[in-house]
Each structure stands twice: as structure tokens, then as C-alpha cells.
Amino acid sequence: MLHTARAFLTGPALALPATTALALLLAAHSALAAPCVLSAKAESVRAERALDGDTVALADGRTVRLAGILAPKAPLGTREADWPLADAAATALRGLVADRPLALRPALASPDRHGRVVGYLAAEGAADPAGVSAELAARGLARVAADRAGRDCRATLLAAEDGARRASLGLWTNTYYEVRDAADGDALAGAVGRFEIAEGRVASVRTVNGRLYVNFGRRWRDALALVLSESAAKRLGGAEALGLAPGARLRVRGMIERRLGPTIAVTEAAQIERLGLASAR
């Protein structure tokens, strides 16, 4: 199924309905791909243009930041022209939203700090409102952000991303976006300030002054560590609910910070995925 989907997404079939391509990828992960349910009422809108790979200017003057995903952006010090994945994502988004009525469903009650609506765009009448966000992830042109805005569409978005990663589509062919080894502290220390995805086996879990620390190395400074504040740990149900135990194999994501060693602050359950033996490093 994934081989078929890959050929579909990379060949002339890109001109066919995007929802068909997404369905191919999600079908291989149907256990995860439960449609998201959003409480916000759909509003009919039209796009004026795509500003980049995850931002759309609407005809009514508003700007929409697609919820739940992060499209490729040129790294600092790199010209946009030298980072073709960014242009590929913008081009794909342009094709998905142009010349058709869209349903907009806000994912957050208030605009972001740039005044943009953070929400989901989908074809009017689409069964799953994840729509454009999920399609970009399914084509390998966005990663799942695992942030608050993406909570209600977590299953759909992760399934779409997983299908693209398994099929080596889009950004998953670029070493800049590859899934990192959570035990390789030196490599992750060089990624401070970047959004990264890493996999590994938990070496230890401990609580210090109310904070929960999940370490992927015997020496916590030499490998990635997850950090949960006391309030975040309580809100997310604690270590047991999140599957945080020594020996557990996890895929984790977030911004890399430096606290003596590389760390990721966990504020959302979607930042942590429990993996089977065949899935992890």
C-alpha cells in the first residue's frame, strides 16, 4: 500500500484529488487515523495565496497559520533559493487551496502573536477537517508540531506523517530532517534551537524538585533528556500514563534546549509516541 501511495504522490497523479492521496497513506495506518473532531464551526472561505508552506492569506484579508504542522523553512544563514523543500511545500499548499471553496475551523480561540488565525483548512464537505494539514504531512512536506493547536487532530496527523516517513517522501529524504538517535547527545547538542524528532530507549526516569526527567543515556548529560514541569506532568497524567519507564522505546519531538545536556520540554502528550521493537532504533 505504501509503495503504491508513494508512486501516486511523486508522479503525475499529483494532479488528482488530494484527498485520494491522503486516503491511501492513512489506510495503511487505520488504527491511528481516527478523524479529528473539532468543536469550532466551519466557516466558508477562499484563499488568495500561499505565503509559505504552512501559511495562507485569505481573500477576506485574514491570514491562516495551518494548525498542527511545521512546513520546511530555510535554516538560518541559508537562502530560501538554496532550500528547495521550502518552495516545494509552498507550491503544494498553493495547489491545495487555490480556486476552490474551503472550510476553515479555528483550532485556537484567539489569534497567535502575529495576528494569524491558527486553524485547519479542508475542502468543503471533507469527512476529516484535518484536510490540508494532513495532506502536507502525507506528502512529506510537513512534520507534526505536536502542539496545543494540533491536539484534536493528533491521530490523523501522526498517521499521515508516519506514512510519508516510511515511504521516504519529501523532507524525509533530507538528512537535515532525519529522525535522530536520542542517545547521541553530541549530535543533538548541535541542534539547539531546532525542532527535532528523536527515537531511543529510556535509560532512567526520575523526579527532582517536582520536575520529571526522562533520560535516554546512562549519563544524562551525554544523551537527550525530556523535562516535564510538575504542572505538565500532572496535567498529562504522569509517567505511567505517558509510557515513561526504563526500557520503553519512544519517539519524541520538540525544540532542543541546552541544560548541561540536550533537552526537550514536554507540554503535550503528542510529543511522545510509544514504539514497538521493530519501530525504534
C-alpha positions in Angstrom: 0.0 0.0 0.0 2.7 2.5 0.9 4.6 1.7 -2.3 1.5 2.4 -4.3 0.9 5.6 -2.3 4.5 6.8 -2.9 4.2 6.4 -6.7 0.9 8.2 -6.6 2.3 11.2 -4.7 5.5 11.5 -6.7 4.2 11.0 -10.2 1.6 12.6 -12.5 -1.1 11.6 -10.1 -0.3 14.7 -8.0 -2.9 16.4 -10.2 -5.6 14.1 -8.9 -7.7 14.9 -5.8 -5.5 15.4 -2.8 -8.0 13.6 -0.5 -7.5 10.4 -2.5 -3.7 10.5 -2.0 -4.2 11.1 1.7 -6.6 8.2 2.0 -4.0 5.8 0.5 -1.5 6.7 3.1 -3.9 6.7 6.1 -5.4 3.4 5.0 -2.1 1.7 5.9 -2.4 3.2 9.4 -6.1 2.9 10.0 -5.6 2.1 13.7 -4.2 5.6 14.2 -6.1 7.6 11.7 -9.3 8.3 13.6 -10.8 11.5 12.1 -10.4 14.6 14.3 -13.4 16.2 15.9 -13.3 20.0 16.2 -15.8 22.0 18.2 -15.3 25.1 16.1 -18.0 25.6 13.5 -16.8 25.6 9.9 -16.6 28.8 8.0 -16.6 29.0 4.2 -13.5 30.9 2.9 -11.4 31.3 -0.2 -7.6 31.5 -0.3 -5.9 34.4 -2.0 -2.4 32.9 -2.0 0.0 30.7 0.0 2.6 32.7 1.8 4.8 29.8 2.6 4.4 26.0 3.2 2.0 26.4 6.1 0.5 29.9 5.9 -2.3 31.1 3.7 -3.6 34.6 3.0 -7.4 34.6 2.7 -9.4 36.6 0.2 -11.1 38.4 3.2 -7.7 39.8 4.4 -7.1 37.4 7.2 -4.1 35.1 7.4 -4.3 31.4 8.5 -1.4 29.5 10.1 -2.2 25.8 9.5 -2.7 24.0 12.8 -0.7 21.0 13.9 2.2 21.1 11.4 5.6 22.6 10.6 6.5 23.0 7.0 10.2 23.2 5.9 11.8 26.6 6.3 15.3 27.6 5.2 17.7 27.3 8.2 19.3 30.4 9.5 22.0 31.6 7.2 20.6 29.7 4.2 18.9 31.5 1.3 15.3 30.4 0.5 16.5 29.7 -3.0 19.0 27.2 -1.7 16.4 25.3 0.3 14.1 23.7 -2.3 11.9 21.9 0.2 10.5 25.2 1.4 9.5 26.1 -2.1 8.1 22.6 -2.7 5.9 22.9 0.4 4.6 26.3 -0.6 3.9 25.1 -4.2 2.0 22.1 -2.8 0.0 24.3 -0.5 -0.8 26.7 -3.3 -2.2 23.8 -5.3 -4.3 22.5 -2.4 -6.1 25.8 -1.7 -6.3 27.6 -5.0 -9.6 28.1 -6.9 -11.9 26.2 -4.5 -14.1 26.9 -1.5 -12.6 25.8 1.7 -13.8 25.1 5.2 -11.9 26.9 8.0 -12.1 25.7 11.5 -10.0 27.5 14.1 -8.0 25.3 16.4 -7.4 28.1 19.0 -9.8 30.6 20.4 -7.6 33.6 19.8 -5.1 34.6 17.0 -1.4 34.0 17.5 1.0 36.7 18.4 1.3 37.6 14.7 -2.5 38.1 14.5 -3.0 35.0 12.4 -5.9 32.6 12.8 -4.5 29.2 13.8 -6.7 26.5 12.3 -7.5 23.8 9.8 -8.4 24.3 6.1 -10.2 21.5 4.3 -12.3 21.1 1.2 -15.9 21.9 1.9 -17.7 18.7 2.9 -14.5 16.8 3.7 -15.0 14.0 6.2 -11.9 14.9 8.2 -11.3 18.6 8.9 -7.5 18.0 9.2 -7.6 18.5 5.5 -4.7 20.4 4.1 -2.5 20.0 7.2 -2.8 16.2 6.9 -2.2 16.2 3.2 1.0 18.1 3.5 2.2 15.7 6.2 1.2 12.8 4.0 3.3 14.1 1.1 6.3 14.5 3.4 6.1 18.3 3.2 5.5 19.0 6.8 6.2 17.5 10.3 3.6 17.2 13.1 4.2 20.0 15.5 2.5 18.2 18.5 1.5 21.5 19.9 -1.8 22.7 21.6 -3.4 23.6 18.3 -2.9 20.1 17.0 -4.5 18.2 19.9 -7.8 17.3 18.3 -6.2 16.0 15.1 -3.3 14.2 16.7 -4.1 10.8 15.3 -4.8 11.8 11.8 -1.6 14.0 11.6 0.7 11.4 13.1 -0.6 8.7 10.8 -0.1 10.9 7.8 3.5 11.8 8.8 4.3 8.2 9.6 3.2 7.1 6.2 5.3 9.7 4.5 8.4 8.8 6.6 8.0 5.1 5.9 7.7 5.8 2.2 10.7 8.3 2.2 8.7 11.1 0.8 9.7 14.8 0.7 11.7 16.1 3.6 12.2 12.5 4.9 14.9 12.1 2.2 16.9 15.0 3.6 19.4 14.3 6.4 18.5 17.7 8.0 15.1 16.3 8.9 16.0 12.7 9.7 14.9 11.1 13.0 17.8 11.5 15.5 19.3 8.9 17.9 18.1 10.1 21.3 21.3 8.6 22.8 23.6 10.7 20.7 23.9 13.8 22.9 26.7 15.3 20.9 24.7 15.5 17.7 21.6 16.8 19.5 23.6 19.4 21.3 24.4 20.8 17.9 20.7 21.2 17.1 19.9 23.6 20.0 17.1 25.9 18.9 15.8 23.5 16.3 12.6 21.3 16.2 13.8 17.7 16.1 12.3 14.2 16.2 14.4 11.6 18.0 14.0 7.9 18.9 15.5 5.8 21.6 15.2 3.6 24.7 14.6 5.2 28.1 17.5 4.6 30.4 16.0 6.2 33.6 13.1 8.2 34.9 13.5 10.4 38.0 11.7 13.2 39.8 13.7 16.2 41.2 12.0 19.1 42.9 8.7 18.2 41.3 10.2 18.0 37.8 10.1 14.8 35.9 13.3 13.9 33.9 13.3 11.1 31.3 16.9 10.2 30.3 18.0 8.3 27.1 21.5 7.7 28.3 23.2 6.3 31.4 24.9 9.6 31.8 22.1 12.1 31.4 24.4 14.9 30.1 25.5 12.7 27.2 22.1 12.0 25.7 18.7 13.6 25.2 16.5 14.2 28.3 12.8 15.0 28.4 11.8 17.5 31.0 8.2 17.9 32.4 7.4 20.6 34.8 5.3 19.5 37.9 2.2 21.0 36.4 2.7 19.5 33.0 3.3 16.0 34.5 0.1 16.2 36.5 -1.9 17.5 33.5 -0.7 14.8 31.2 -1.3 12.0 33.8 2.2 11.4 35.0 4.9 9.0 33.8 2.8 5.9 33.7 0.1 7.4 31.5 2.7 8.6 29.1 4.6 5.3 29.0 7.7 6.8 30.5 9.6 3.9 32.1 13.1 2.5 31.9 13.4 0.3 28.8 10.5 1.9 27.0 11.2 2.7 23.3 9.9 6.2 22.4 9.8 8.7 19.5 9.8 12.2 20.9 9.7 15.7 19.3 10.1 19.3 20.2 12.6 22.2 20.4 16.0 21.2 21.5 17.2 23.2 24.5 20.5 23.1 26.4 20.5 22.4 30.1 24.0 21.0 30.6 22.8 18.4 28.1 20.3 18.5 25.2 16.7 18.5 26.4 13.1 18.8 25.2 10.4 20.4 27.3 7.3 18.3 27.1 4.0 20.1 27.4 1.8 17.9 25.2 1.1 14.2 25.2 1.5 14.1 21.4 5.2 14.9 21.8 5.7 11.3 23.0 5.0 8.2 20.9 5.4 4.7 22.3 7.1 2.4 19.8 7.2 -1.3 19.2 10.5 -3.2 19.0 10.6 -3.0 15.2 9.9 0.7 15.1 12.6 2.2 17.3 16.3 2.4 16.8 
